[in-house]
Amino acid sequence: MRSGGAAQGGPGRRGRTTAVAVAGVLATVLAASACGPPEGARDAVSAAPGPPVAGDAAAPSATSGPATAHTATPDATVADARDATPPPVTAPEVPWADVGAVEPDALAAGFAGTVSPITPDLAERMSASWRDGCPVPLADLRYVTVTHRTFDGGAATGELVVHADVADSVVAVFGELFALGYPVRSMRLVDDFGGSDDASMAADNTSAFNCRPISRGTGWSEHAYGRAIDLNPVENPYVRGALVLPPEGEPFASRPDVPGVVHAGDAVVRAFAAHGWQWGGDWVSPADYQHFSTTGR
């Protein structure tokens, strides 16, 4: 959420822990020849929020082009969600670029993840989140889809754009969260909210890449590099004194033990940490409970 620019440092934790044990059936990855400190207070909520969120509905299908796929054997409870996505294709020359502890096929039954390049159609869709002058070219970004649990106990397909270097680790982390039963409210590109981080947060949308500066600063946010993820921002708000962002997250500022809320050292934090992601909830002040990054900023 409030990741700092490149010149900043932060107290986030960097522990490398053993990945959360993942239940389910090991799947074989198909092969085909086809190719810190935390930021200051966030700006005011956008006066022009994006379109309404579809809640737990499946995200748009993956774009065409070569993709790395990590798919586990499906079960009946998630068949409909997975059927809504195109068959994944693996590019064998793309390595498993993960700093963590699990193999790409160690995924729970019913989970599917894909990693694809940014196609021209997707680049056009990303006109609100990327533009000339951004610190990362489109060629260095990847479109990721993952199966996630919903708050009503079902499953849906979410989408993120992240840096190519961390794309496989994102699939691994969300594969573990799926196995844990951790629910995600919404996972759509921030472009669906006109590029407004405030509107995306208010909709409890989990997001990643957004070419924007740090709030009330001149440096780039870690989101502008595709190396930060904001997870369930309503249940996991940014808290600085009496300030809670998004305001919809005020009931969760006290960190109640309810679904979606992340706690220090819990299985969600450990799953991210095992793959090199640090948690903003470990910062002393402000605490950015939704924020995970690979740099601690």
Backbone bond lengths (Angstrom), bond angles and torsions (degrees), N, CA, C in turn:
res aa  C-N    CA-C-N  psi(-1)  N-CA   C-N-CA  omega(-1)  CA-C   N-CA-C  phi
1 M - - - 1.459 - - 1.501 110.38 -
2 R 1.367 118.46 -69.03 1.430 120.60 -177.68 1.501 112.10 -103.66
3 S 1.315 121.03 44.96 1.448 121.94 -175.02 1.506 111.00 -64.80
4 G 1.302 117.33 144.73 1.448 122.22 -176.45 1.499 112.51 -81.54
5 G 1.335 116.10 172.80 1.450 121.33 177.76 1.502 110.97 -79.55
6 A 1.331 116.86 -177.83 1.451 121.49 -173.43 1.506 112.51 -66.25
7 A 1.334 118.02 -23.63 1.448 120.18 -177.17 1.509 112.80 -87.14
8 Q 1.325 117.46 -2.22 1.459 120.58 -174.87 1.509 111.15 -93.99
9 G 1.331 115.42 159.77 1.449 121.02 172.64 1.489 108.63 -129.51
10 G 1.321 119.53 160.87 1.453 121.17 -177.36 1.488 111.54 -147.21
11 P 1.304 117.86 161.32 1.445 122.08 -176.51 1.492 114.47 -85.92
12 G 1.354 120.58 12.62 1.468 121.27 -174.11 1.505 112.80 -57.68
13 R 1.286 117.16 154.62 1.457 120.45 -177.66 1.506 110.86 -79.16
14 R 1.311 115.43 149.73 1.452 121.39 -175.61 1.506 110.47 -127.29
15 G 1.289 117.13 17.35 1.454 119.85 -175.43 1.502 111.52 -61.79
16 R 1.282 115.16 135.30 1.451 120.11 174.27 1.519 106.73 -97.92
17 T 1.299 118.35 108.38 1.457 121.25 -179.07 1.498 109.78 -111.04
18 T 1.271 114.62 163.48 1.465 119.04 177.55 1.503 110.13 -67.14
19 A 1.306 116.45 135.72 1.469 120.38 -176.75 1.506 110.84 -60.76
20 V 1.340 114.27 149.67 1.470 120.90 177.69 1.511 109.14 -60.25
21 A 1.335 116.25 132.93 1.463 120.47 178.99 1.503 109.57 -60.62
22 V 1.286 115.91 129.43 1.465 120.35 -175.61 1.501 109.67 -108.59
23 A 1.357 114.81 120.77 1.444 120.20 178.37 1.500 109.40 -81.20
24 G 1.334 114.98 163.97 1.451 119.04 173.21 1.503 111.72 118.21
25 V 1.285 113.15 -168.71 1.448 121.28 -172.97 1.499 109.38 -97.35
26 L 1.358 118.44 131.52 1.450 120.88 175.83 1.513 108.83 -70.00
27 A 1.324 115.55 135.50 1.451 119.19 -178.81 1.512 109.58 -114.96
28 T 1.318 116.47 154.14 1.456 121.67 179.38 1.514 109.31 -96.27
29 V 1.308 117.35 128.23 1.453 120.86 179.71 1.521 109.00 -74.23
30 L 1.349 116.96 123.44 1.456 121.67 -178.46 1.511 109.53 -73.36
31 A 1.325 116.93 144.69 1.448 120.68 178.85 1.508 110.52 -117.57
32 A 1.303 116.82 141.38 1.455 121.70 177.54 1.515 108.31 -139.78
33 S 1.251 117.63 155.94 1.449 121.73 -175.99 1.512 112.04 -73.34
34 A 1.356 119.87 -20.34 1.460 121.67 179.35 1.520 110.65 -61.58
35 C 1.273 89.44 133.65 1.378 91.62 -179.87 1.527 110.79 -62.13
36 G 37.175 130.10 -178.66 1.458 55.97 166.57 1.322 98.68 177.79
37 P 1.113 79.80 74.60 1.452 58.70 171.05 1.508 109.05 -96.50
38 P 1.287 118.89 155.19 1.462 120.47 178.28 1.505 110.55 -62.90
39 E 1.323 115.45 158.56 1.450 119.88 -178.59 1.518 111.50 -75.43
40 G 1.323 115.55 169.41 1.449 121.34 175.42 1.513 111.36 -76.16
41 A 1.316 115.02 -170.25 1.464 119.26 -175.80 1.512 110.27 -60.30
42 R 1.309 115.48 144.59 1.467 122.70 -178.26 1.515 109.44 -74.39
43 D 1.341 115.18 153.69 1.448 120.57 177.07 1.523 110.42 -62.95
44 A 1.313 116.89 164.15 1.462 121.27 -179.41 1.508 110.93 -60.77
45 V 1.318 115.16 154.37 1.464 120.35 -179.17 1.518 109.62 -60.08
46 S 1.321 115.31 136.74 1.454 121.11 -177.70 1.520 110.56 -57.85
47 A 1.328 115.18 139.58 1.463 119.54 178.25 1.510 111.93 -78.32
48 A 1.332 115.79 -11.72 1.467 119.41 -179.42 1.511 109.64 -126.12
49 P 1.327 118.00 76.79 1.464 120.69 -178.04 1.505 110.95 -65.03
50 G 1.351 114.56 161.21 1.451 120.73 -179.19 1.513 110.83 -74.47
51 P 1.334 115.42 -174.79 1.460 120.80 -178.28 1.508 111.33 -65.17
52 P 1.330 117.84 158.87 1.459 120.27 -179.04 1.506 111.13 -61.84
53 V 1.322 115.03 150.68 1.454 121.08 -178.65 1.510 110.08 -82.23
54 A 1.329 114.92 143.04 1.458 119.61 -179.95 1.505 111.77 -84.66
55 G 1.334 116.13 8.07 1.464 120.01 178.93 1.501 110.96 68.06
56 D 1.314 116.59 -123.49 1.454 121.16 -175.08 1.507 112.88 -91.93
57 A 1.310 118.76 11.59 1.460 119.75 179.15 1.506 109.54 -66.25
58 A 1.334 116.51 153.26 1.446 120.84 -178.81 1.515 109.97 -63.68
59 A 1.338 116.47 144.78 1.446 121.95 178.33 1.508 109.49 -75.13
60 P 1.370 116.63 167.36 1.455 119.25 177.60 1.512 110.72 -57.44
61 S 1.322 116.83 150.98 1.458 121.03 -176.86 1.508 110.77 -67.70
62 A 1.334 116.39 159.68 1.443 122.31 -178.34 1.513 110.18 -64.86
63 T 1.333 115.82 152.32 1.442 120.27 178.50 1.507 110.58 -77.05
64 S 1.347 114.79 164.11 1.446 119.44 -179.68 1.511 110.06 -73.61
65 G 1.338 116.41 163.83 1.450 121.43 178.96 1.498 110.45 119.69
66 P 1.349 117.11 167.34 1.458 120.96 -179.30 1.508 110.71 -58.64
67 A 1.310 116.78 140.78 1.462 120.57 -178.79 1.505 109.56 -144.45
68 T 1.323 115.27 147.70 1.447 121.42 170.68 1.513 107.55 -92.23
69 A 1.323 118.43 130.47 1.459 120.90 -176.55 1.509 110.11 -120.25
70 H 1.309 115.89 143.38 1.458 123.25 175.48 1.519 105.67 -131.62
71 T 1.312 117.46 104.07 1.457 120.74 -170.14 1.514 110.33 -128.92
72 A 1.327 117.01 134.25 1.453 122.33 175.86 1.514 109.40 -104.87
73 T 1.330 115.66 163.65 1.457 120.68 179.80 1.517 110.40 -59.18
74 P 1.330 118.72 128.41 1.465 120.05 -176.58 1.517 112.12 -74.78
75 D 1.326 114.72 160.30 1.453 119.55 169.75 1.521 107.59 -123.17
76 A 1.306 117.10 170.20 1.460 121.41 -171.79 1.522 112.21 -63.87
77 T 1.338 117.37 -28.75 1.458 119.72 -173.86 1.516 112.99 -71.83
78 V 1.329 118.51 -20.37 1.457 120.17 -177.90 1.517 111.81 -120.02
79 A 1.311 117.76 10.58 1.458 120.56 -176.61 1.516 111.83 -59.27
80 D 1.332 117.30 -43.06 1.458 120.14 -177.70 1.518 111.27 -63.60
81 A 1.356 116.37 -41.81 1.461 119.86 -178.97 1.516 110.57 -63.90
82 R 1.322 117.65 -41.49 1.452 120.56 -178.04 1.518 111.61 -73.47
83 D 1.327 117.38 -32.48 1.452 120.12 179.47 1.522 111.87 -65.14
84 A 1.334 116.61 -19.64 1.454 119.99 -178.38 1.524 111.86 -77.51
85 T 1.322 118.70 -10.44 1.457 122.16 -178.94 1.518 110.24 -106.25
86 P 1.324 118.12 151.22 1.458 120.44 179.80 1.517 111.11 -70.73
87 P 1.339 117.82 157.96 1.461 120.04 177.65 1.520 110.33 -58.95
88 P 1.321 118.13 127.43 1.464 119.69 -179.10 1.523 111.56 -72.95
89 V 1.307 115.56 153.61 1.459 122.53 178.50 1.518 108.28 -125.88
90 T 1.300 116.79 140.61 1.456 121.29 -179.05 1.520 110.70 -102.57
91 A 1.317 116.63 133.73 1.459 121.26 170.57 1.521 107.45 -100.18
92 P 1.319 118.81 103.70 1.465 120.81 -171.01 1.514 113.95 -63.51
93 E 1.339 117.70 -19.64 1.460 118.59 -179.59 1.528 112.31 -78.67
94 V 1.342 117.32 -8.65 1.464 120.56 178.34 1.522 108.66 -87.08
95 P 1.332 118.81 117.45 1.470 120.81 -175.29 1.512 111.99 -76.43
96 W 1.332 114.98 163.75 1.461 121.39 171.63 1.527 106.47 -81.57
97 A 1.317 116.60 89.58 1.464 122.43 -172.60 1.517 110.65 -87.92
98 D 1.312 116.59 66.82 1.458 122.25 -174.69 1.522 109.48 -117.49
99 V 1.317 117.19 135.69 1.454 120.54 176.42 1.529 111.16 -89.69
100 G 1.314 116.88 2.35 1.454 121.29 -172.55 1.504 115.16 -96.22
101 A 1.333 115.17 -151.51 1.450 120.59 -163.15 1.511 116.16 -119.90
102 V 1.313 120.20 4.51 1.460 118.82 -178.16 1.515 111.33 -119.00
103 E 1.314 115.75 155.05 1.448 121.69 176.14 1.532 109.07 -81.55
104 P 1.340 117.71 156.89 1.468 118.99 -177.20 1.513 114.42 -65.24
105 D 1.339 117.57 -18.84 1.462 118.57 -179.40 1.521 112.44 -97.72
106 A 1.333 116.89 4.88 1.464 119.60 179.44 1.524 109.17 -87.44
107 L 1.310 115.69 69.12 1.458 122.11 -174.13 1.522 110.51 -123.22
108 A 1.315 116.33 148.82 1.453 120.85 -178.86 1.523 111.29 -69.40
109 A 1.315 115.64 149.20 1.462 120.80 176.38 1.520 110.02 -56.76
110 G 1.325 116.23 132.08 1.451 121.20 179.90 1.509 113.97 97.37
111 F 1.329 117.69 -11.96 1.457 120.50 -179.48 1.529 110.30 -88.62
112 A 1.318 116.15 141.61 1.461 122.12 173.77 1.511 109.19 -139.92
113 G 1.327 116.46 139.36 1.446 120.99 176.95 1.516 110.31 -139.68
114 T 1.328 116.59 142.78 1.460 120.96 177.44 1.519 110.05 -131.94
115 V 1.326 115.46 151.39 1.460 122.82 175.97 1.525 107.15 -129.09
116 S 1.333 117.08 121.34 1.461 121.91 -176.08 1.522 110.74 -131.32
117 P 1.329 117.54 154.08 1.468 120.27 173.39 1.519 110.63 -70.63
118 I 1.312 116.01 166.44 1.461 121.57 177.50 1.534 108.11 -82.25
119 T 1.303 116.23 112.71 1.460 121.17 -179.57 1.525 109.94 -84.91
120 P 1.335 118.47 166.83 1.472 120.09 177.43 1.527 113.11 -56.93
121 D 1.333 117.15 -40.41 1.466 119.41 179.06 1.522 111.42 -63.56
122 L 1.329 116.32 -41.99 1.458 119.66 179.39 1.526 110.50 -68.77
123 A 1.326 117.33 -38.91 1.465 120.33 177.77 1.531 110.54 -59.00
124 E 1.324 116.48 -39.19 1.465 119.67 177.32 1.522 110.66 -65.12
125 R 1.318 116.93 -40.09 1.457 120.97 177.79 1.525 111.25 -63.63
126 M 1.347 117.35 -31.14 1.460 122.91 -176.73 1.528 113.06 -86.63
127 S 1.307 117.92 20.49 1.465 120.60 -176.01 1.530 112.95 -62.88
128 A 1.323 117.71 -22.63 1.470 120.00 178.63 1.523 112.59 -83.91
129 S 1.330 117.87 -25.13 1.460 120.76 -174.81 1.518 113.82 -104.74
130 W 1.337 117.67 -15.82 1.471 120.39 179.61 1.518 109.68 -135.46
131 R 1.331 115.45 143.69 1.462 121.82 178.29 1.522 107.81 -155.20
132 D 1.304 116.78 168.09 1.460 121.11 175.44 1.522 109.45 -58.59
133 G 1.320 115.39 136.78 1.455 120.69 -178.53 1.507 113.78 100.33
134 C 1.338 116.97 -8.03 1.466 119.58 175.88 1.525 109.48 -67.24
135 P 1.330 118.58 151.99 1.467 120.71 -174.10 1.521 114.75 -71.46
136 V 1.320 118.08 -12.51 1.464 121.83 -179.93 1.526 108.47 -126.97
137 P 1.333 118.20 126.91 1.467 119.50 176.98 1.516 111.05 -72.36
138 L 1.314 116.30 157.66 1.466 120.45 179.61 1.524 111.42 -58.02
139 A 1.344 117.09 -31.31 1.465 120.39 -179.28 1.516 112.36 -63.66
140 D 1.335 117.63 -21.76 1.469 121.42 -179.72 1.520 112.66 -95.46
141 L 1.328 117.79 4.23 1.460 121.52 178.39 1.522 110.08 -105.71
142 R 1.323 115.67 158.75 1.464 121.51 178.24 1.534 109.64 -134.85
143 Y 1.327 114.27 146.36 1.459 122.56 175.55 1.522 107.41 -95.51
144 V 1.318 116.42 121.77 1.462 122.62 -175.36 1.526 109.57 -116.47
145 T 1.325 116.65 133.79 1.464 120.33 170.05 1.523 107.91 -119.12
146 V 1.316 115.90 141.86 1.462 121.79 178.80 1.522 110.01 -141.73
147 T 1.305 115.96 148.52 1.460 120.83 171.00 1.528 108.36 -79.89
148 H 1.316 116.58 135.98 1.462 119.17 176.89 1.521 109.93 -136.12
149 R 1.317 115.73 155.99 1.452 122.09 174.23 1.526 109.30 -73.11
150 T 1.321 115.97 151.41 1.455 121.37 176.46 1.526 109.69 -108.35
151 F 1.317 116.45 167.49 1.466 119.64 -177.59 1.520 112.77 -71.32
152 D 1.322 117.45 -15.09 1.463 119.19 176.37 1.518 112.45 -97.35
153 G 1.333 116.44 11.14 1.457 120.54 175.89 1.508 115.23 90.91
154 G 1.316 117.99 0.05 1.457 121.24 178.81 1.507 111.88 -89.51
155 A 1.331 116.11 -156.11 1.458 122.04 178.89 1.512 108.92 -142.60
156 A 1.319 116.05 150.54 1.453 122.24 179.43 1.520 108.55 -147.72
157 T 1.317 116.55 167.67 1.454 121.89 176.88 1.518 109.16 -104.83
158 G 1.328 116.21 124.48 1.457 121.38 178.49 1.512 111.00 -108.33
159 E 1.330 116.10 168.54 1.461 121.49 -177.92 1.517 110.41 -137.41
160 L 1.341 115.08 145.06 1.449 123.17 176.75 1.520 108.47 -143.47
161 V 1.324 117.16 155.90 1.452 121.89 165.92 1.523 106.97 -115.51
162 V 1.340 116.25 128.62 1.457 121.90 -177.50 1.524 109.04 -138.85
163 H 1.316 116.59 171.79 1.462 120.93 175.70 1.522 109.54 -67.64
164 A 1.318 116.55 145.94 1.467 120.89 -178.90 1.517 112.12 -57.73
165 D 1.333 117.72 -33.86 1.457 120.87 -176.79 1.523 113.23 -66.35
166 V 1.331 117.88 -23.12 1.460 119.98 -176.10 1.523 112.50 -113.70
167 A 1.334 117.42 2.35 1.465 120.22 -173.39 1.524 112.25 -60.29
168 D 1.333 117.91 -44.98 1.459 119.42 -179.23 1.519 112.28 -66.73
169 S 1.335 116.59 -34.65 1.463 118.54 178.23 1.524 110.77 -67.91
170 V 1.333 117.80 -31.59 1.460 120.71 176.30 1.525 110.30 -64.24
171 V 1.332 116.58 -43.61 1.466 119.76 176.23 1.524 110.17 -59.32
172 A 1.327 117.16 -44.53 1.465 120.60 -178.72 1.525 111.82 -62.51
173 V 1.329 116.61 -45.47 1.464 120.28 -178.87 1.523 110.95 -61.71
174 F 1.323 116.72 -47.95 1.462 118.26 -177.71 1.524 111.84 -72.14
175 G 1.327 117.14 -23.96 1.454 118.86 170.44 1.519 111.39 -63.18
176 E 1.317 116.44 -38.95 1.458 120.85 178.30 1.528 111.48 -72.09
177 L 1.334 116.57 -39.50 1.467 118.58 177.32 1.525 110.83 -64.02
178 F 1.338 116.92 -35.89 1.459 121.03 176.58 1.529 110.11 -61.82
179 A 1.325 116.51 -45.17 1.465 120.62 179.18 1.524 111.66 -63.67
180 L 1.335 116.23 -34.13 1.461 120.66 179.10 1.529 112.27 -73.04
181 G 1.328 116.93 -17.21 1.458 120.45 -175.20 1.513 113.09 82.64
182 Y 1.340 117.40 14.86 1.460 120.24 -179.43 1.534 109.50 -69.95
183 P 1.331 118.17 126.30 1.477 120.14 -175.68 1.523 112.86 -87.70
184 V 1.313 115.51 147.85 1.462 122.85 174.76 1.525 107.59 -123.06
185 R 1.325 116.41 129.25 1.459 120.56 -175.26 1.521 111.96 -70.53
186 S 1.302 116.53 -48.21 1.464 122.74 -175.59 1.518 107.53 -155.79
187 M 1.329 117.19 144.21 1.464 120.82 177.97 1.530 107.53 -143.57
188 R 1.333 115.21 89.31 1.454 122.33 -177.80 1.525 109.48 -130.90
189 L 1.323 117.09 157.79 1.452 119.80 177.27 1.519 110.18 -63.69
190 V 1.325 116.03 144.48 1.459 119.94 -179.18 1.524 111.03 -63.75
191 D 1.313 117.12 -16.64 1.469 120.45 176.54 1.525 111.88 -62.96
192 D 1.333 116.98 -26.65 1.457 120.25 177.09 1.525 111.75 -67.84
193 F 1.342 116.12 -9.12 1.463 122.10 178.14 1.528 110.02 -117.40
194 G 1.341 115.58 25.49 1.455 120.36 179.19 1.512 113.67 67.36
195 G 1.353 117.01 20.13 1.452 120.58 -177.56 1.510 113.75 78.78
196 S 1.336 118.01 3.54 1.464 122.10 -177.86 1.527 110.73 -83.11
197 D 1.321 116.21 114.71 1.456 120.88 176.92 1.517 110.78 -65.12
198 D 1.331 116.73 -36.35 1.463 120.26 179.87 1.527 111.30 -63.35
199 A 1.339 116.33 -44.47 1.462 119.78 179.94 1.515 111.08 -66.78
200 S 1.325 116.60 -38.42 1.469 120.64 178.18 1.519 110.80 -63.69
201 M 1.339 116.80 -43.56 1.464 120.21 178.54 1.518 111.54 -63.52
202 A 1.320 116.76 -45.10 1.459 120.44 -178.21 1.521 111.50 -59.92
203 A 1.336 116.72 -29.25 1.459 121.89 178.77 1.520 112.19 -86.12
204 D 1.342 117.18 5.61 1.475 122.10 -179.62 1.533 110.55 59.47
205 N 1.322 115.06 40.08 1.459 120.71 -177.04 1.520 111.61 -95.50
206 T 1.310 116.44 126.46 1.460 122.87 174.43 1.526 107.91 -78.32
207 S 1.337 117.36 125.88 1.458 120.97 -175.26 1.519 110.42 -143.14
208 A 1.327 115.46 170.66 1.461 120.22 -178.73 1.522 109.98 -134.72
209 F 1.353 118.12 -95.82 1.454 120.83 -172.97 1.522 112.13 -62.96
210 N 1.341 114.28 135.35 1.464 121.94 170.12 1.521 106.16 -161.60
211 C 1.318 117.47 114.96 1.461 121.72 -177.40 1.520 109.12 -75.68
212 R 1.318 115.23 90.13 1.463 121.05 -178.27 1.515 109.13 -144.66
213 P 1.326 117.18 155.04 1.469 119.79 175.56 1.520 110.59 -77.26
214 I 1.318 115.11 168.79 1.457 118.73 172.71 1.516 108.19 -63.88
215 S 1.305 116.40 154.50 1.460 120.10 -178.19 1.524 110.48 -63.08
216 R 1.333 115.38 127.74 1.454 122.05 178.28 1.528 111.88 55.22
217 G 1.330 115.26 37.76 1.456 120.32 178.94 1.510 110.44 -143.95
218 T 1.318 116.34 -179.48 1.457 120.85 -177.36 1.522 112.44 -110.75
219 G 1.323 118.65 -16.74 1.456 120.66 179.89 1.518 111.52 -80.93
220 W 1.309 115.58 164.03 1.460 120.52 178.05 1.522 111.29 -76.84
221 S 1.310 115.81 141.21 1.463 121.61 170.42 1.521 109.43 -68.70
222 E 1.312 117.44 155.05 1.473 120.39 174.08 1.529 110.96 -63.11
223 H 1.323 116.72 -24.02 1.466 119.65 175.57 1.530 111.17 -64.86
224 A 1.320 117.43 -27.43 1.459 121.00 179.36 1.519 111.76 -70.46
225 Y 1.332 116.68 -15.90 1.462 121.70 176.54 1.534 111.99 -100.15
226 G 1.327 116.65 -3.20 1.457 119.94 -177.47 1.508 113.10 72.08
227 R 1.327 117.35 25.02 1.470 121.86 -177.34 1.526 112.40 -118.12
228 A 1.320 116.79 25.49 1.465 121.10 178.11 1.520 109.15 -143.69
229 I 1.329 115.40 147.07 1.462 122.73 178.81 1.524 108.34 -131.84
230 D 1.322 116.85 134.15 1.469 122.15 172.51 1.519 107.78 -103.95
231 L 1.316 116.90 118.51 1.464 123.55 -171.78 1.530 111.03 -106.54
232 N 1.342 116.89 120.42 1.461 121.83 178.25 1.533 111.25 41.87
233 P 1.351 117.91 68.28 1.463 119.82 -171.83 1.520 115.88 -65.08
234 V 1.326 119.57 -21.94 1.464 119.55 176.08 1.525 109.97 -72.00
235 E 1.322 116.84 -48.41 1.471 120.49 178.41 1.527 111.77 -70.44
236 N 1.331 116.61 -20.05 1.464 121.25 -176.28 1.530 109.73 -131.89
237 P 1.327 117.03 72.16 1.464 120.17 -173.16 1.530 113.19 -78.59
238 Y 1.313 114.11 170.49 1.462 123.95 170.62 1.524 106.32 -86.20
239 V 1.335 117.55 127.12 1.468 121.06 -175.27 1.525 109.23 -127.98
240 R 1.313 115.01 122.14 1.467 120.89 175.65 1.514 107.90 -136.31
241 G 1.325 116.57 100.73 1.456 120.22 -174.55 1.516 109.90 62.35
242 A 1.332 116.25 -124.33 1.461 120.88 -179.89 1.528 112.10 -86.69
243 L 1.331 116.79 -6.14 1.463 120.56 -178.58 1.529 110.61 -83.46
244 V 1.320 116.83 126.52 1.464 122.65 177.27 1.527 108.03 -127.78
245 L 1.322 116.45 124.30 1.454 121.88 179.40 1.525 110.35 -130.42
246 P 1.334 116.95 128.71 1.462 125.79 0.30 1.523 110.59 -72.88
247 P 1.327 118.49 159.00 1.470 120.25 178.77 1.517 112.74 -56.53
248 E 1.334 116.66 -28.69 1.467 120.19 178.11 1.525 112.07 -62.80
249 G 1.337 116.81 -15.41 1.455 120.70 -179.05 1.513 114.87 -88.12
250 E 1.337 118.09 1.46 1.466 120.27 -177.44 1.530 113.65 -55.24
251 P 1.349 119.89 -40.51 1.467 118.38 178.91 1.525 113.98 -63.50
252 F 1.337 116.78 -14.78 1.458 120.49 -176.72 1.524 112.92 -106.49
253 A 1.340 117.14 1.42 1.457 120.42 -178.58 1.525 112.02 -64.14
254 S 1.322 116.17 -27.40 1.471 120.55 179.16 1.519 112.04 -82.60
255 R 1.335 117.89 1.61 1.457 125.40 176.63 1.527 113.42 60.58
256 P 1.334 117.99 57.62 1.464 120.39 176.63 1.521 110.31 -66.28
257 D 1.297 115.85 155.82 1.467 120.80 -179.45 1.522 108.75 -88.64
258 V 1.332 115.56 77.77 1.458 122.18 -179.29 1.522 108.16 -131.53
259 P 1.350 118.27 163.10 1.460 120.51 -177.45 1.529 112.83 -55.39
260 G 1.327 115.31 138.38 1.456 121.90 177.44 1.503 114.73 92.19
261 V 1.341 118.24 -20.28 1.461 121.81 -178.55 1.528 109.17 -81.26
262 V 1.336 116.03 129.55 1.458 122.47 179.65 1.519 109.17 -95.26
263 H 1.334 116.51 135.36 1.466 122.28 -179.79 1.522 110.46 -120.86
264 A 1.319 116.05 154.33 1.461 121.20 -179.77 1.527 111.01 -55.33
265 G 1.325 115.74 128.21 1.452 121.03 175.37 1.507 115.55 73.79
266 D 1.335 118.64 7.11 1.461 118.59 -177.90 1.530 110.62 -78.64
267 A 1.334 116.03 -178.26 1.459 120.65 -174.31 1.525 112.06 -64.13
268 V 1.323 117.70 -31.17 1.465 120.63 178.73 1.526 110.03 -67.60
269 V 1.324 117.00 -48.57 1.462 120.99 178.65 1.526 110.43 -60.74
270 R 1.331 116.95 -40.82 1.466 120.05 -179.75 1.521 111.63 -67.07
271 A 1.329 117.60 -37.20 1.462 120.75 178.74 1.524 110.39 -62.72
272 F 1.330 117.31 -44.94 1.455 120.12 177.25 1.528 110.92 -65.53
273 A 1.336 116.70 -44.40 1.464 120.31 -176.50 1.522 111.98 -62.01
274 A 1.323 117.15 -33.58 1.460 120.60 -179.57 1.520 112.32 -63.53
275 H 1.326 116.86 -19.20 1.460 121.60 -179.37 1.522 111.96 -114.31
276 G 1.342 116.25 19.35 1.453 120.82 172.55 1.508 116.29 87.60
277 W 1.348 117.36 14.08 1.466 120.88 -179.73 1.521 110.06 -100.31
278 Q 1.329 116.97 131.68 1.456 122.59 -179.98 1.532 110.41 -103.38
279 W 1.324 115.42 153.10 1.466 122.04 -171.56 1.518 111.80 -105.75
280 G 1.345 116.60 129.60 1.455 121.42 177.32 1.510 114.10 -69.92
281 G 1.328 117.84 -12.96 1.457 120.64 176.36 1.512 113.00 -70.65
282 D 1.354 116.92 -12.92 1.461 120.89 176.97 1.520 112.24 -84.44
283 W 1.347 117.29 -9.89 1.457 119.30 177.19 1.527 109.00 -68.56
284 V 1.331 115.98 145.94 1.462 120.05 -177.07 1.527 110.73 -72.89
285 S 1.335 117.35 -54.48 1.459 121.16 176.93 1.520 108.41 -158.63
286 P 1.333 117.44 126.24 1.457 125.61 -4.86 1.519 111.51 -73.18
287 A 1.320 115.72 167.74 1.464 121.88 172.52 1.522 107.25 -104.41
288 D 1.332 116.02 124.96 1.460 121.07 -178.25 1.526 107.63 -112.56
289 Y 1.325 116.18 82.61 1.455 121.65 -169.40 1.531 113.84 -65.89
290 Q 1.320 117.90 -23.79 1.455 120.75 -179.04 1.514 113.40 -83.65
291 H 1.318 117.53 -17.53 1.461 123.83 -164.17 1.523 113.26 -90.78
292 F 1.332 115.36 125.08 1.465 122.19 170.72 1.526 107.16 -124.80
293 S 1.323 116.74 137.17 1.464 120.20 177.65 1.520 109.42 -144.55
294 T 1.320 115.11 162.71 1.466 119.63 178.64 1.510 111.99 -89.35
295 T 1.327 117.83 -4.04 1.460 121.54 -177.42 1.517 113.29 -112.66
296 G 1.331 117.82 -11.10 1.456 119.84 -175.19 1.506 112.70 83.53
297 R 1.351 117.49 5.51 1.465 120.95 179.62 1.519 110.36 -113.46
